[in-house]
Amino acid sequence: MERVVLDTSVLIAIERGIATLPDFAREDDDLAMSAISVAELLVGVRRANEAQRPRRERARVARRLPVGG
Protein backbone atom coordinates (compact mmCIF):
# COMPACT_ATOMS: atom_id res chain seq x y z
CA MET A 1 0.00 0.00 0.00
CA GLU A 2 1.30 3.42 -0.95
CA ARG A 3 0.13 6.98 -0.50
CA VAL A 4 -0.93 8.38 -3.88
CA VAL A 5 -1.61 12.10 -4.30
CA LEU A 6 -3.87 12.67 -7.29
CA ASP A 7 -3.13 15.78 -9.33
CA THR A 8 -5.86 17.86 -10.97
CA SER A 9 -4.82 16.67 -14.44
CA VAL A 10 -5.25 13.04 -13.35
CA LEU A 11 -8.74 13.71 -11.96
CA ILE A 12 -9.75 15.53 -15.16
CA ALA A 13 -8.44 12.66 -17.31
CA ILE A 14 -10.51 10.21 -15.26
CA GLU A 15 -13.58 12.43 -15.53
CA ARG A 16 -13.21 12.68 -19.32
CA GLY A 17 -12.79 8.93 -19.68
CA ILE A 18 -9.23 9.25 -20.99
CA ALA A 19 -7.90 7.28 -18.04
CA THR A 20 -9.19 5.23 -15.13
CA LEU A 21 -8.21 5.30 -11.47
CA PRO A 22 -6.41 1.90 -11.75
CA ASP A 23 -4.08 3.57 -14.29
CA PHE A 24 -2.67 5.62 -11.40
CA ALA A 25 -3.30 3.69 -8.19
CA ARG A 26 -3.88 0.21 -6.88
CA GLU A 27 -7.04 -0.72 -5.01
CA ASP A 28 -5.32 -0.75 -1.61
CA ASP A 29 -3.47 2.56 -2.06
CA ASP A 30 -4.21 5.48 0.25
CA LEU A 31 -5.56 8.21 -2.05
CA ALA A 32 -5.35 11.93 -1.40
CA MET A 33 -5.28 15.21 -3.27
CA SER A 34 -3.59 18.51 -2.55
CA ALA A 35 -5.42 21.59 -1.34
CA ILE A 36 -4.50 23.25 -4.66
CA SER A 37 -6.24 20.45 -6.62
CA VAL A 38 -9.33 20.77 -4.43
CA ALA A 39 -9.42 24.53 -5.07
CA GLU A 40 -8.93 24.08 -8.83
CA LEU A 41 -11.80 21.59 -9.00
CA LEU A 42 -14.11 23.78 -6.94
CA VAL A 43 -13.43 26.80 -9.15
CA GLY A 44 -14.11 24.69 -12.24
CA VAL A 45 -17.37 23.44 -10.77
CA ARG A 46 -18.53 26.95 -9.94
CA ARG A 47 -17.74 28.12 -13.46
CA ALA A 48 -19.46 25.16 -15.11
CA ASN A 49 -22.78 25.71 -16.84
CA GLU A 50 -25.85 23.54 -16.38
CA ALA A 51 -24.81 21.22 -19.22
CA GLN A 52 -21.83 20.26 -17.09
CA ARG A 53 -23.83 19.36 -13.99
CA PRO A 54 -22.43 15.77 -13.84
CA ARG A 55 -18.96 17.30 -13.33
CA ARG A 56 -20.28 19.05 -10.23
CA GLU A 57 -21.51 15.77 -8.84
CA ARG A 58 -18.12 14.14 -9.39
CA ALA A 59 -16.42 17.07 -7.68
CA ARG A 60 -18.57 16.44 -4.62
CA VAL A 61 -17.14 12.94 -4.49
CA ALA A 62 -13.61 14.34 -4.89
CA ARG A 63 -14.14 16.59 -1.85
CA ARG A 64 -14.41 13.48 0.29
CA LEU A 65 -10.81 12.45 -0.46
CA PRO A 66 -8.33 13.42 2.24
CA VAL A 67 -6.15 16.40 1.43
CA GLY A 68 -2.44 15.50 1.67
CA GLY A 69 0.31 17.94 2.25
ChimeraX commands (.cxc) that place a marker at each C-alpha (Angstrom):
marker #1 position 0.00,0.00,0.00 radius 0.5
marker #1 position 1.30,3.42,-0.95 radius 0.5
marker #1 position 0.13,6.98,-0.50 radius 0.5
marker #1 position -0.93,8.38,-3.88 radius 0.5
marker #1 position -1.61,12.10,-4.30 radius 0.5
marker #1 position -3.87,12.67,-7.29 radius 0.5
marker #1 position -3.13,15.78,-9.33 radius 0.5
marker #1 position -5.86,17.86,-10.97 radius 0.5
marker #1 position -4.82,16.67,-14.44 radius 0.5
marker #1 position -5.25,13.04,-13.35 radius 0.5
marker #1 position -8.74,13.71,-11.96 radius 0.5
marker #1 position -9.75,15.53,-15.16 radius 0.5
marker #1 position -8.44,12.66,-17.31 radius 0.5
marker #1 position -10.51,10.21,-15.26 radius 0.5
marker #1 position -13.58,12.43,-15.53 radius 0.5
marker #1 position -13.21,12.68,-19.32 radius 0.5
marker #1 position -12.79,8.93,-19.68 radius 0.5
marker #1 position -9.23,9.25,-20.99 radius 0.5
marker #1 position -7.90,7.28,-18.04 radius 0.5
marker #1 position -9.19,5.23,-15.13 radius 0.5
marker #1 position -8.21,5.30,-11.47 radius 0.5
marker #1 position -6.41,1.90,-11.75 radius 0.5
marker #1 position -4.08,3.57,-14.29 radius 0.5
marker #1 position -2.67,5.62,-11.40 radius 0.5
marker #1 position -3.30,3.69,-8.19 radius 0.5
marker #1 position -3.88,0.21,-6.88 radius 0.5
marker #1 position -7.04,-0.72,-5.01 radius 0.5
marker #1 position -5.32,-0.75,-1.61 radius 0.5
marker #1 position -3.47,2.56,-2.06 radius 0.5
marker #1 position -4.21,5.48,0.25 radius 0.5
marker #1 position -5.56,8.21,-2.05 radius 0.5
marker #1 position -5.35,11.93,-1.40 radius 0.5
marker #1 position -5.28,15.21,-3.27 radius 0.5
marker #1 position -3.59,18.51,-2.55 radius 0.5
marker #1 position -5.42,21.59,-1.34 radius 0.5
marker #1 position -4.50,23.25,-4.66 radius 0.5
marker #1 position -6.24,20.45,-6.62 radius 0.5
marker #1 position -9.33,20.77,-4.43 radius 0.5
marker #1 position -9.42,24.53,-5.07 radius 0.5
marker #1 position -8.93,24.08,-8.83 radius 0.5
marker #1 position -11.80,21.59,-9.00 radius 0.5
marker #1 position -14.11,23.78,-6.94 radius 0.5
marker #1 position -13.43,26.80,-9.15 radius 0.5
marker #1 position -14.11,24.69,-12.24 radius 0.5
marker #1 position -17.37,23.44,-10.77 radius 0.5
marker #1 position -18.53,26.95,-9.94 radius 0.5
marker #1 position -17.74,28.12,-13.46 radius 0.5
marker #1 position -19.46,25.16,-15.11 radius 0.5
marker #1 position -22.78,25.71,-16.84 radius 0.5
marker #1 position -25.85,23.54,-16.38 radius 0.5
marker #1 position -24.81,21.22,-19.22 radius 0.5
marker #1 position -21.83,20.26,-17.09 radius 0.5
marker #1 position -23.83,19.36,-13.99 radius 0.5
marker #1 position -22.43,15.77,-13.84 radius 0.5
marker #1 position -18.96,17.30,-13.33 radius 0.5
marker #1 position -20.28,19.05,-10.23 radius 0.5
marker #1 position -21.51,15.77,-8.84 radius 0.5
marker #1 position -18.12,14.14,-9.39 radius 0.5
marker #1 position -16.42,17.07,-7.68 radius 0.5
marker #1 position -18.57,16.44,-4.62 radius 0.5
marker #1 position -17.14,12.94,-4.49 radius 0.5
marker #1 position -13.61,14.34,-4.89 radius 0.5
marker #1 position -14.14,16.59,-1.85 radius 0.5
marker #1 position -14.41,13.48,0.29 radius 0.5
marker #1 position -10.81,12.45,-0.46 radius 0.5
marker #1 position -8.33,13.42,2.24 radius 0.5
marker #1 position -6.15,16.40,1.43 radius 0.5
marker #1 position -2.44,15.50,1.67 radius 0.5
marker #1 position 0.31,17.94,2.25 radius 0.5
marker link #1:1,2 radius 0.2
marker link #1:2,3 radius 0.2
marker link #1:3,4 radius 0.2
marker link #1:4,5 radius 0.2
marker link #1:5,6 radius 0.2
marker link #1:6,7 radius 0.2
marker link #1:7,8 radius 0.2
marker link #1:8,9 radius 0.2
marker link #1:9,10 radius 0.2
marker link #1:10,11 radius 0.2
marker link #1:11,12 radius 0.2
marker link #1:12,13 radius 0.2
marker link #1:13,14 radius 0.2
marker link #1:14,15 radius 0.2
marker link #1:15,16 radius 0.2
marker link #1:16,17 radius 0.2
marker link #1:17,18 radius 0.2
marker link #1:18,19 radius 0.2
marker link #1:19,20 radius 0.2
marker link #1:20,21 radius 0.2
marker link #1:21,22 radius 0.2
marker link #1:22,23 radius 0.2
marker link #1:23,24 radius 0.2
marker link #1:24,25 radius 0.2
marker link #1:25,26 radius 0.2
marker link #1:26,27 radius 0.2
marker link #1:27,28 radius 0.2
marker link #1:28,29 radius 0.2
marker link #1:29,30 radius 0.2
marker link #1:30,31 radius 0.2
marker link #1:31,32 radius 0.2
marker link #1:32,33 radius 0.2
marker link #1:33,34 radius 0.2
marker link #1:34,35 radius 0.2
marker link #1:35,36 radius 0.2
marker link #1:36,37 radius 0.2
marker link #1:37,38 radius 0.2
marker link #1:38,39 radius 0.2
marker link #1:39,40 radius 0.2
marker link #1:40,41 radius 0.2
marker link #1:41,42 radius 0.2
marker link #1:42,43 radius 0.2
marker link #1:43,44 radius 0.2
marker link #1:44,45 radius 0.2
marker link #1:45,46 radius 0.2
marker link #1:46,47 radius 0.2
marker link #1:47,48 radius 0.2
marker link #1:48,49 radius 0.2
marker link #1:49,50 radius 0.2
marker link #1:50,51 radius 0.2
marker link #1:51,52 radius 0.2
marker link #1:52,53 radius 0.2
marker link #1:53,54 radius 0.2
marker link #1:54,55 radius 0.2
marker link #1:55,56 radius 0.2
marker link #1:56,57 radius 0.2
marker link #1:57,58 radius 0.2
marker link #1:58,59 radius 0.2
marker link #1:59,60 radius 0.2
marker link #1:60,61 radius 0.2
marker link #1:61,62 radius 0.2
marker link #1:62,63 radius 0.2
marker link #1:63,64 radius 0.2
marker link #1:64,65 radius 0.2
marker link #1:65,66 radius 0.2
marker link #1:66,67 radius 0.2
marker link #1:67,68 radius 0.2
marker link #1:68,69 radius 0.2
view
